[in-house]
Amino acid sequence: MSYYFLEICSEEIPAEFVNVGVDYLHAAFDKLLTENKIKSGKITADGTPRRLYVRIDDLQEKQNDQSDEILGPPASASFDKDGNFTGVALNFAKAKGLDIATLKKVTTPKGEYLAGIKFTQGKATKEIILDNIVKIIQNIPFKKTMKWGDNSFKFARPVKSFISLFDDQIAPFEIDGIVASNKTTGHRFHGNEVIEVLNPDDYFNKLASKSVIVSRSDRKKMIENEILTTASQHNIQVKIDEDLLDTVTNLVEYPFAVLGSFNRDFLQLPEEVLITSMKNHQKYFYTIDKNGKITNLFIGISNTKPVNENIRKGYERVLRARLTDAMFFFENDKNIKLEDRVEELKKVIYQEKLGTSYEKMERFSNIASYLCDILDISNEDREYVLRTAKLCKADLMTEMVYEFPELQGVMGREYAKIQGENEQVYMGIFEHYLPKFSGDQLPKTISGAIVSISDKIDTICGCFAIGLIPSGNNDPYALRRNSIGILQIIRNRNFRINLGELIDRSLYNLSNRVKFNQEEVKKQIIEFILLRFKQILIGEGISPDAVDAVLNNYNDIIKIEKNAKAISEAKNTQSFTSIAQSYKRINNILKKSEHNKTGYNEALFNTDYEKKLSVNLNGISENLQLYLDKESYDKGLEILLTLEKPINEFFDNVMVMVEDPEIRSNRISLLAALKQMFDKMGDLSLIN
């Protein structure tokens, strides 16, 4: 078996681009081999900031030869009366490149046709790879690419060289004068010399000797060990952030931990400011003491081995400058009340068609007031909710948030707390942005929960009203995340909110600003949110068809969840299966007869089976409604399942579609009444 090895060596590419390149190269080669029916062993792709590589082991040397039967024209047109090939047959063979000796008559479901065998000789794997390698490299989907020199070739950063090996031999290709070879270079500072590579194992060994750890997982482990060892030596602790760890892994070819510090005076800043400055802006790991408090020490990861204090001092200098700015902003900002900044929101365009941030605040404040009414919030809490809604966007006008946009909400909380706002208000300002991502914490205060729902539903309704509807991966206003956030908060708080009425309220607020078809937009939004809810429930183990059966039964998602769960748990029982089949049968009868009347006359019953079904139907009606009112859907379902026997006996012994129109109509009405009863539990025709 053979192997193929590719390395793309370049200037340092951005950390997030490394993963993009690695993932694409793996997928592209896998697709190439699959499409060309070439068997292989493991495909490995990995990289560093300066190189991406692919290694394919146990590679089939060439495609298998193929013989395919090609169907041609009808036999009647392919043979003359003496059984000889006609011109039609010969032209078919020539057009398809078939040997005439392989032509024969075949029988198909459509009749007799001419067919022939086409032989295709397998192509060498090396040739297939080289035919496609340039396109694969040029199609790596980096967010941004660049050209350099006079080249037309675009890549994330200037490419220095290619390695291309097939079975220890150079597999040559060229892109804009860069000719593939078996040579690369080591670490920029600790091994910057040309290395001649004999094979993949030789590649890894020689690069390791030149201070390049090609494997991301190996570098990641080294970084973790470096951090933990440094922390242990200085009696501090580090909560290693996985996202930061992944980023730093793609910033270095050989990691070295550097311990730095900053002036303790900066510890007066909110912890989130310190963490953001270190993590997001400088890619440093912050440290905490034994009490969990952030310290003035940090750990940076260098791509260069520290031989003096210069690296540490450099790390400290850039962080000191950022923290000095943050302290200046903090001192200035906290002296201006958030309430005084609210008017400034009139100068900030939230979205061109949807108006300013002030207008948005007014809209979701109105929704928050509505939610306080329907959720029966106390007057005191209502004041906190509306105060939170008024102030929650004011920190957008602070210098700190202008410099550190990721701190919106955090700084609002800090400034509101300093300025003496109630805890419900200052925590609500922070919490109204929650949840920010999957698995994030949910608002703990009633003000945070209500304002979060209000702000998010205004965003969703506003975007749908002006046609900014997510498609594919394009969701610039995070409408999917906002929908999931609303659903999570409602479930967490057990809020009883009519989703349709909430959307109506939000769309009404928008109607003076933009023109749209309210009913159509409302329908789109409900479907959008309920699709997210369906995905959540399925992810929690509720059967998809059970969710479908009840999804449009209610505007209350708490009821949807309870009802779907009851059906999901019962659907595999024999009684439920029998009832569901009967429901589908009833549904079909009603559709075909176009009969919707549910009132029937018991005096027209002429069999005991009709009477028994009617008695049972009337007997459970009141109890079923009591259980549904209590949202005891499992109990309600148990009652419905008691109809299994009388329904089966009815269908086994009663002809519904009799000739007598009065009796036929009466029996169909009985079935319509029965369906109406079941519809209270859900559309069982959707149960598989």
KAPEPE-V29473 format. One record per backbone hydrogen bond with DSSP energy under -1.0 kcal/mol. CO is the residue of the C=O (numbers start at 1). NH is the residue of the N-H. If there is no record, write none. Layout:
co=[CO CO]
nh=[NH NH]
This chain:
co=[2 3 4 5 6 7 8 9 9 14 16 17 18 19 20 21 22 23 24 25 26 27 28 29 30 31 32 33 34 39 42 44 46 49 50 51 52 53 54 55 56 57 59 61 66 68 70 73 74 75 78 80 84 86 87 88 89 90 91 92 93 99 100 104 106 108 111 112 113 114 115 116 118 120 123 124 125 126 127 129 129 132 133 134 135 137 140 146 148 155 158 161 162 163 164 165 166 169 173 175 178 181 182 184 187 191 193 195 199 200 201 202 203 204 205 207 208 210 215 216 217 218 219 220 221 222 223 224 225 226 227 228 229 230 231 232 237 241 242 243 244 245 246 248 253 256 258 260 263 264 265 266 270 270 271 272 273 274 275 276 278 285 287 288 289 293 296 298 299 300 302 309 310 311 312 313 314 315 316 317 318 319 320 321 322 323 324 325 326 327 328 329 330 333 338 342 343 344 345 345 348 351 355 355 356 357 358 359 360 361 362 363 364 365 366 367 368 369 370 371 372 373 378 379 380 381 382 383 384 385 386 387 388 391 393 394 395 398 399 400 404 405 407 409 410 411 412 413 414 415 416 417 422 423 424 425 426 427 428 430 431 437 445 446 447 448 449 450 451 452 453 454 455 456 457 458 459 460 461 462 463 464 467 471 474 475 478 479 480 481 482 483 484 485 486 487 488 489 490 490 495 498 499 500 501 502 503 504 505 506 507 510 510 517 518 519 520 521 522 523 524 525 526 527 528 529 530 531 532 533 534 535 536 537 538 543 544 545 547 549 550 555 556 557 558 559 560 561 562 563 564 565 566 567 570 573 574 575 576 577 578 579 580 581 582 583 584 585 586 587 588 589 590 601 602 607 608 609 610 611 612 613 614 615 616 617 620 621 622 623 624 625 626 627 631 632 633 634 635 636 637 639 640 641 643 644 645 646 647 648 649 650 656 660 661 662 663 664 665 666 667 668 669 670 671 672 673 674 675 678 678 682 683 684]
nh=[59 167 56 165 54 163 52 160 161 17 20 21 22 23 24 25 26 27 28 29 30 31 32 33 34 35 36 38 37 60 57 55 53 13 10 48 8 46 6 44 4 41 2 125 120 118 116 114 77 79 86 83 80 90 91 92 93 94 95 96 98 102 103 115 113 111 108 75 106 72 104 70 68 66 63 128 129 130 131 132 133 136 137 138 139 140 142 155 151 146 11 9 181 7 171 5 169 166 180 178 175 164 197 195 191 193 186 184 203 204 205 206 207 208 209 212 211 187 219 220 221 222 223 224 225 226 227 228 229 230 231 232 233 234 236 235 288 245 246 247 248 249 250 251 213 302 300 298 266 267 268 269 273 274 275 276 277 278 279 281 284 299 295 237 292 289 262 260 285 258 256 313 314 315 316 317 318 319 320 321 322 323 324 325 326 327 328 329 330 331 332 333 334 336 341 345 346 347 348 358 357 355 350 351 360 361 362 363 364 365 366 367 368 369 370 371 372 373 374 375 377 376 382 383 384 385 386 387 388 389 390 391 392 394 396 397 398 402 403 404 407 408 411 413 414 415 416 417 418 419 421 420 426 427 428 429 430 431 432 433 434 440 449 450 451 452 453 454 455 456 457 458 459 460 461 462 463 464 465 466 468 467 469 474 471 478 482 483 484 485 486 487 488 489 490 491 492 493 494 495 497 502 503 504 505 506 507 508 509 510 511 513 514 521 522 523 524 525 526 527 528 529 530 531 532 533 534 535 536 537 538 539 540 542 541 547 548 549 551 683 553 499 560 561 562 563 564 565 566 567 568 569 570 571 573 577 578 579 580 581 582 583 584 585 586 587 588 589 590 591 592 593 595 604 605 611 612 613 614 615 616 617 618 619 620 621 624 625 626 627 628 629 630 632 633 636 637 638 639 640 641 642 643 644 647 648 649 650 651 652 653 654 658 664 665 666 667 668 669 670 671 672 673 674 675 676 677 678 679 681 682 684 686 687]
